[in-house]
Amino acid sequence: MRMTAFRSLIATSLAAASLSAAAATNPSAASASSSQGDLTITLNLTPHIIVTGLEDMTINASAADVTQTDNICIGGFGFSSFNVSFGSLNGNADVNTPNSSNPFLLLDSSTSETIPYSVGFANTASAGTADETSTDGSLSTNFARAAGATAASCLSSAENATLFVGINAADWQDVEGTAFTDTLTVMVKAI
């Protein structure tokens, strides 16, 4: 019982000491013409992040490999970098659980045939190639938040990053279906 009381006394003393270190200072007596005291103002921010600008892609393929891009915006506050992950409705990639076995698949609902595709990301809207291409739904790179990339700027149609979707022609050369679709999920996490 004494040990518990002693621990409580130590915890209370430490808490009081840490509060007094950050506490305001006030004068101890009134003065003739002015008085001065100090207080500390602390703003604690919970990081907020947003991804906008995602647009549906329609890819008309012929006999050659195809790559389609989509310029997007990633912004927010309270973080200096972020990471990106992807999920595929028809494939095995999940934004929280990477999977390298058929991560991204387009599905023809009438024939149940699938066509694999690749997903890449570049941390600029003017990129010609991806900074990294995902093999399992995740990216190993942590990307720097663009200067001025706020939630408001993203909601106002700013663009500061690029998604890449690639499909190899060899993967559709022997299919019977004609309309292959998938839902790609893009998740960004503040770091």
C-alpha positions in Angstrom: 0.0 0.0 0.0 2.9 2.4 0.8 4.6 1.7 -2.5 1.4 2.6 -4.4 1.0 5.8 -2.4 4.7 6.7 -3.0 4.3 6.1 -6.8 1.2 8.3 -6.9 3.0 11.0 -5.1 5.9 10.8 -7.6 3.5 10.9 -10.6 1.7 13.9 -9.1 4.9 15.7 -8.5 6.2 15.1 -12.0 2.9 16.2 -13.5 2.9 19.4 -11.5 6.5 20.1 -12.4 5.8 19.7 -16.1 2.7 21.9 -15.9 4.6 24.6 -14.1 7.4 24.6 -16.8 4.8 25.4 -19.5 2.6 27.6 -17.3 2.0 31.3 -17.8 3.9 33.8 -15.7 1.9 36.4 -13.8 3.1 39.3 -11.7 3.0 38.7 -7.9 1.9 42.2 -7.1 0.3 45.2 -8.7 2.5 48.0 -10.1 1.8 51.7 -10.5 1.3 52.2 -14.2 1.5 48.9 -16.1 1.6 45.2 -15.5 3.1 42.4 -17.7 2.8 38.6 -17.8 3.5 35.9 -20.3 1.6 32.9 -21.7 2.5 30.2 -24.1 0.1 29.5 -27.0 0.4 26.0 -28.5 -1.5 24.9 -31.6 -1.6 21.1 -32.0 -2.5 19.9 -35.5 -3.7 16.5 -36.5 -2.3 15.9 -40.0 -5.0 16.1 -42.7 -4.4 14.8 -46.2 -6.5 14.7 -49.4 -6.3 13.3 -52.8 -8.4 14.9 -55.6 -8.6 15.0 -59.3 -9.1 11.3 -59.9 -10.9 10.8 -63.2 -12.3 7.7 -64.9 -10.1 6.3 -67.7 -11.3 5.0 -71.0 -8.5 3.3 -72.9 -9.0 2.4 -76.5 -6.4 -0.2 -77.4 -5.3 -1.6 -80.8 -2.2 -3.6 -81.3 0.4 -1.8 -79.1 1.1 -1.4 -75.4 -0.9 1.4 -73.9 -0.2 3.8 -71.1 -2.8 6.3 -69.7 -2.1 9.0 -67.2 -4.3 11.0 -64.8 -3.0 14.2 -63.2 -4.2 14.4 -59.5 -3.6 16.5 -56.5 -2.3 15.5 -53.0 -2.4 18.2 -50.3 -3.1 19.0 -46.7 -1.3 20.1 -43.6 0.6 18.8 -40.7 3.0 16.5 -42.6 6.1 16.9 -44.8 5.8 13.6 -46.7 3.3 10.9 -47.6 3.1 7.5 -49.1 0.8 6.0 -51.7 -0.9 2.6 -51.9 -3.4 1.1 -54.4 -6.2 -1.4 -54.3 -7.9 -3.3 -57.2 -11.5 -4.5 -57.0 -10.7 -7.4 -59.4 -7.1 -7.9 -58.5 -5.4 -9.0 -55.2 -3.9 -5.6 -54.3 -5.5 -3.9 -51.3 -4.5 -0.5 -50.0 -3.7 -2.0 -46.6 -2.4 -5.4 -47.6 0.0 -5.6 -50.5 -0.2 -8.7 -52.7 2.1 -9.4 -55.6 -0.1 -12.2 -57.1 -2.2 -10.6 -59.8 -2.3 -7.2 -58.0 -4.3 -5.3 -60.7 -6.8 -7.0 -63.0 -9.3 -5.8 -65.6 -12.3 -8.1 -65.8 -14.7 -8.7 -68.7 -18.0 -9.5 -66.9 -19.4 -11.4 -69.8 -16.5 -13.8 -70.3 -14.9 -13.6 -66.8 -11.5 -13.1 -68.6 -9.0 -10.9 -66.9 -6.1 -8.7 -68.2 -3.4 -7.5 -65.8 -2.3 -3.9 -65.7 0.4 -1.9 -64.0 0.0 1.2 -61.8 2.7 3.8 -61.3 3.0 7.2 -59.5 5.0 10.4 -60.1 5.1 13.2 -57.6 4.8 15.9 -60.2 2.0 16.7 -62.7 4.4 17.1 -65.6 6.1 13.6 -65.3 6.7 11.6 -68.5 7.4 8.4 -66.5 6.5 7.1 -63.1 8.8 7.7 -60.1 7.9 4.2 -59.0 5.6 1.4 -60.4 3.8 -0.8 -57.9 4.2 -4.6 -58.1 1.9 -5.4 -55.2 -0.3 -2.3 -54.4 2.3 -0.5 -52.4 5.1 1.9 -53.1 8.4 1.9 -51.2 9.1 5.6 -51.7 7.9 8.3 -49.3 7.1 11.4 -51.3 7.6 15.0 -50.3 4.5 17.1 -50.0 4.6 19.8 -52.7 5.0 23.4 -51.5 1.7 25.1 -51.4 -0.2 21.8 -51.7 -3.1 22.6 -49.4 -6.5 20.9 -49.2 -8.0 24.1 -50.5 -5.7 24.1 -53.6 -6.5 20.5 -54.3 -10.2 21.2 -54.0 -9.7 24.1 -56.5 -8.5 21.7 -59.2 -4.8 22.0 -58.6 -2.6 19.2 -60.0 0.7 18.1 -58.5 1.1 14.4 -59.2 0.5 11.8 -61.9 -1.0 8.3 -62.0 0.2 5.9 -64.7 -1.8 2.9 -65.9 -0.1 0.6 -68.3 -1.4 -2.5 -70.2 0.7 -4.8 -72.3 -0.7 -5.6 -75.7 0.4 -9.3 -75.3 -2.0 -9.6 -72.4 -5.1 -9.0 -74.6 -4.1 -10.7 -77.8 -6.0 -13.9 -77.1 -9.1 -12.8 -75.2 -12.7 -13.0 -76.4 -14.1 -10.2 -74.2 -14.3 -6.6 -75.4 -15.0 -4.5 -72.3 -12.6 -5.0 -69.4 -13.0 -2.8 -66.3 -11.6 -2.5 -62.8 -12.0 0.0 -59.9 -8.6 1.3 -58.8 -8.4 2.7 -55.2 -5.7 5.3 -54.5 -4.9 5.9 -50.8 -2.4 8.5 -49.6 -1.2 8.6 -46.0 0.5 11.5 -44.3 3.9 10.7 -42.7 
